[in-house]
Amino acid sequence: MPATSVSLQPRRRKLAANLFGDLEVLRRKWSAALKPGQALPPFEEIMLGSLGRLADHIMLLQVRTGDAMVMMRAGHYVRRWLGTDANDVPLEQLPADCVTALRHLTTAARTSSAPASSTAYRVRDGAVETYDVLALPLANRWGAPLVALYVCERGSRFDLVDSIYRSTDEGMIALAALRHPNSGTPVDFQILDLNESAARLLATPAVDLRWRKLGDLANALSGAETVARLRSTLSTGRREKFELRVETSSGSAILRVGATATGDLVCATLSDVTEIKRSEESTTRPCSTTASVATSSSACVTPISGPRANISSTWTR
């Protein structure tokens, strides 16, 4: 296994070197083909020359009336990226996650009359893919302007859900239902995994929660109401929403919980709504009067915008 890992490193470095080499090669070809007095290099000087393997990564767009763009043809790599083998396809009929980057970069290259490059992203099956895209504006003596676009994936793909799971301030917990061996009734839940935000909100280290059964814990998650709500989402398939009160070193916190089930797996999100609840309580709590007040009435005034701002509610003792 170590030998395999070592052998992959030079290959990765070679791929990276080829990528940056490709971009520079195409930029140099564009600059070399641009002659004095020309606004853009001719199409045939770039696309009909010796592109070799680069041709697989290039698609040719034609800009027609009203800035409508049509993919005239594309190399094998680009066809796989777009998921089509057709030619003369309007840009808007291509996958939306590809179209946005291509249109933006094509417009930039045409506006500046110079090569333009950017990084494009798309998500496939939960994995984020990163692509380097280079647009080369070209003159076309036979018709409408052309833009050659080079596309190549860069770096490793990463899991989008995993990235959100690790970076969000919202707590996320995955639990598995533990069923009675005879009746099949869910009798408890086991924590399969949780992110650091969930551990922080529950005021318990993640290592003390992961793989534990709720029935073995002594915190807000192990309460009868929580278990009942989790059982409910298992049986109904509907999302359950409820609140938990958690005791922390700095006082009580109120967490809003949302739970959904897929089979016997329950995914729960935790959000701290302590300040929201306090704000709601402060705005709905009526004013109190005290015996020490000398006047015969006390007033609770709520600010109201506009000319009737002096409206008040009065209780007479």
C-alpha positions in Angstrom: 0.0 0.0 0.0 2.8 2.5 0.8 4.4 1.8 -2.6 1.2 2.7 -4.3 0.8 6.0 -2.5 4.4 6.9 -3.4 3.9 6.1 -7.0 0.8 8.3 -7.2 2.6 11.5 -6.1 4.7 12.0 -9.2 1.6 11.3 -11.3 -0.4 14.0 -9.5 2.4 16.5 -9.8 2.6 15.7 -13.6 -1.1 16.2 -14.0 -0.9 19.6 -12.2 2.1 20.6 -14.3 0.3 19.6 -17.5 -2.7 21.6 -16.5 -0.8 24.9 -16.0 1.2 24.0 -19.1 -2.0 23.7 -21.1 -3.2 27.1 -20.1 0.1 28.7 -20.9 0.5 26.9 -24.2 -2.9 28.1 -25.4 -2.3 31.7 -24.2 1.0 31.7 -26.1 -0.6 30.3 -29.3 -3.3 33.0 -29.1 -0.7 35.8 -28.7 1.6 34.4 -31.4 -1.4 34.2 -33.9 -2.4 37.9 -33.2 -0.7 40.0 -35.9 -0.3 43.8 -35.9 -3.5 45.5 -36.9 -5.7 42.6 -36.0 -8.2 42.8 -33.2 -8.3 39.1 -32.7 -6.3 36.2 -34.1 -8.0 34.2 -36.9 -9.8 31.0 -36.0 -7.8 28.8 -38.3 -4.5 29.9 -36.8 -5.5 28.4 -33.4 -8.0 25.7 -34.0 -6.6 24.2 -37.3 -3.1 24.0 -36.0 -1.5 21.1 -34.2 -3.4 21.0 -30.9 -2.7 17.3 -30.1 -4.4 16.1 -26.9 -5.5 19.7 -26.1 -8.2 19.3 -28.8 -10.1 16.8 -26.5 -10.5 19.6 -23.9 -11.7 22.3 -26.3 -15.2 23.3 -27.4 -16.0 25.9 -30.0 -18.8 28.4 -29.4 -20.3 30.7 -32.1 -21.9 34.0 -31.0 -24.9 34.7 -33.2 -27.7 37.3 -33.3 -28.6 38.8 -30.0 -25.7 37.2 -28.1 -27.2 33.8 -28.6 -24.4 31.2 -28.3 -24.2 27.8 -30.0 -21.8 25.0 -29.3 -20.6 24.1 -32.8 -18.4 21.2 -31.8 -16.4 19.8 -28.8 -13.6 17.4 -28.0 -14.2 14.0 -26.3 -13.4 15.3 -22.8 -15.8 18.2 -23.1 -18.5 16.0 -24.5 -18.3 13.7 -21.4 -18.3 16.8 -19.2 -21.4 18.2 -20.9 -23.1 14.8 -21.3 -23.9 15.2 -25.0 -22.4 14.1 -28.3 -24.5 16.5 -30.4 -23.1 19.5 -32.4 -24.8 22.9 -33.1 -26.4 22.9 -29.6 -27.7 26.2 -28.2 -25.7 27.0 -25.0 -28.9 27.3 -23.0 -29.7 23.6 -23.7 -26.6 22.4 -22.1 -26.5 21.5 -18.3 -27.2 24.6 -16.2 -24.3 24.1 -13.9 -22.0 24.3 -16.9 -23.8 27.0 -18.8 -23.4 29.8 -16.2 -19.6 29.5 -16.0 -19.2 29.2 -19.8 -21.5 32.2 -20.6 -19.8 34.4 -18.0 -16.3 33.6 -19.2 -17.2 33.9 -22.9 -18.7 37.4 -22.3 -15.6 38.5 -20.4 -13.2 37.3 -23.2 -15.3 39.0 -25.9 -15.5 42.2 -24.0 -11.8 42.4 -23.3 -10.8 40.9 -26.7 -8.3 38.8 -24.8 -8.0 35.4 -23.2 -10.0 35.1 -19.9 -9.8 32.3 -17.4 -11.7 31.3 -14.3 -12.5 28.4 -12.0 -15.8 26.7 -12.4 -17.5 24.4 -9.9 -20.3 21.8 -10.2 -21.8 19.1 -8.0 -22.3 15.5 -9.2 -23.7 12.8 -6.8 -22.8 15.0 -3.8 -19.2 15.5 -4.9 -17.9 19.0 -5.8 -15.8 19.1 -9.0 -13.4 22.0 -9.7 -12.5 23.0 -13.3 -10.1 25.4 -14.9 -11.7 27.1 -17.9 -9.9 29.3 -20.5 -11.8 31.3 -23.1 -10.0 32.4 -26.3 -11.9 35.0 -28.5 -11.3 34.4 -32.2 -11.9 36.2 -35.5 -14.0 34.3 -38.1 -13.7 35.3 -41.7 -16.5 33.0 -42.7 -19.2 34.3 -40.3 -20.1 35.1 -36.7 -17.4 35.5 -34.0 -16.1 32.4 -32.3 -14.8 31.6 -28.8 -12.7 28.5 -28.0 -13.1 27.2 -24.5 -10.7 24.9 -22.8 -12.0 22.8 -19.9 -10.1 20.6 -17.5 -10.7 19.3 -14.0 -8.3 20.4 -11.3 -7.5 18.8 -8.0 -9.4 16.2 -6.0 -13.2 16.1 -5.6 -14.6 16.7 -2.2 -17.9 15.7 -0.5 -20.3 18.6 -0.3 -22.3 17.1 2.6 -19.2 16.3 4.5 -17.9 19.9 4.1 -21.2 21.4 5.3 -21.3 18.9 8.2 -17.9 20.0 9.4 -18.1 23.7 8.8 -21.7 24.7 9.8 -22.5 26.3 13.2 -25.7 24.2 13.3 -25.4 20.9 15.2 -25.9 17.7 13.2 -26.4 14.2 14.6 -27.0 10.9 13.0 -28.8 8.3 15.1 -29.8 4.6 14.4 -32.9 3.1 15.9 -32.4 0.1 18.1 -35.4 -2.2 17.9 -36.6 -4.9 20.2 -35.5 -8.3 18.8 -39.0 -9.8 19.0 -41.5 -7.0 18.6 -39.4 -4.8 16.3 -40.5 -1.8 18.3 -37.8 1.0 18.6 -36.6 0.9 22.2 -33.6 3.2 22.0 -31.4 5.2 19.7 -27.6 5.0 19.2 -25.6 8.1 18.1 -23.6 7.1 15.0 -21.9 10.4 14.5 -22.2 14.1 15.2 -20.3 17.3 14.3 -18.4 19.5 16.6 -21.2 22.1 16.6 -23.6 19.5 18.1 -21.1 18.6 20.8 -20.7 22.2 21.7 -24.5 22.9 21.8 -25.0 19.8 24.0 -22.1 20.9 26.2 -20.6 17.4 26.0 -17.4 16.3 24.2 -18.1 14.4 21.0 -16.1 11.4 22.1 -18.5 11.0 25.1 -21.5 10.9 22.7 -20.4 9.0 19.6 -21.6 5.4 19.6 -23.5 5.9 22.8 -27.2 4.9 23.3 -29.5 7.7 24.4 -30.7 5.6 27.3 -27.1 5.5 28.7 -26.8 9.3 28.7 -27.7 11.8 31.3 -28.4 14.9 29.2 -31.2 16.5 27.3 -31.1 14.0 24.5 -32.0 11.1 26.8 -35.3 12.6 27.9 -38.5 10.7 27.4 -40.0 13.5 25.3 -37.0 13.4 22.9 -37.1 9.7 22.5 -40.9 9.9 21.9 -40.3 12.5 19.1 -37.7 10.4 17.5 -40.0 7.4 17.5 -42.7 9.5 16.0 -40.6 10.5 13.0 -39.7 6.8 12.5 -43.3 5.7 12.4 -44.8 8.6 10.5 -41.9 9.6 8.2 -42.7 13.2 8.9 -40.3 15.8 10.1 -40.5 16.4 13.9 -39.7 19.8 15.4 -39.3 20.4 19.1 -37.1 22.2 21.7 -34.7 21.1 24.4 -33.4 22.9 27.4 -29.7 22.2 28.0 -27.7 23.2 31.1 -24.3 24.6 30.3 -21.5 26.2 32.3 -22.9 29.6 31.4 -26.5 28.8 32.2 -29.5 27.3 30.4 -29.7 27.1 26.6 -32.7 26.4 24.5 -32.1 24.2 21.4 -34.5 23.8 18.5 -34.4 20.3 17.1 -35.5 19.1 13.6 -35.5 15.4 13.0 -36.2 13.4 9.8 -35.9 9.6 9.2 -34.7 7.5 6.3 -35.4 3.9 7.2 -34.0 3.3 10.7 -31.6 6.2 10.4 -32.6 9.5 12.0 -30.8 12.8 11.1 -31.3 15.6 13.6 -30.3 19.3 13.4 -29.7 21.5 16.5 -30.0 25.3 16.5 -29.5 27.6 19.5 -32.6 29.7 19.9 -31.9 31.0 23.4 -31.7 34.6 22.5 -34.7 34.4 20.2 -36.8 32.9 23.0 -35.7 35.5 25.5 -36.5 38.3 23.0 -40.0 36.8 22.4 -40.6 36.5 26.2 -39.5 40.1 26.8 -41.9 41.4 24.2 -44.9 39.4 25.3 -44.5 39.8 29.1 -47.0 42.4 30.5 -45.8 45.2 32.7 -46.1 44.6 36.4 -47.1 47.1 39.0 -45.7 47.4 42.5 -47.2 48.6 45.7 -44.6 51.2 46.1 -45.8 53.1 43.1 -47.6 56.2 44.3 -49.7 56.8 41.2 -53.0 55.1 40.7 -52.0 53.5 37.5 -49.0 52.2 35.6 -48.5 52.1 31.9 -46.7 49.7 29.5 -45.7 51.6 26.3 -44.8 49.8 23.0 -43.1 52.0 20.5 -45.1 52.4 17.3 -43.8 54.2 14.3 -45.8 57.0 12.8 -47.9 59.8 14.2 -49.7 57.6 16.8 -46.6 56.7 18.6 -48.0 57.6 22.1 -50.5 54.8 22.3 -50.2 52.9 25.6 -52.0 50.1 27.4 -53.1 51.1 31.0 -54.1 48.9 33.9 -55.9 50.7 36.8 -55.4 49.4 40.2 
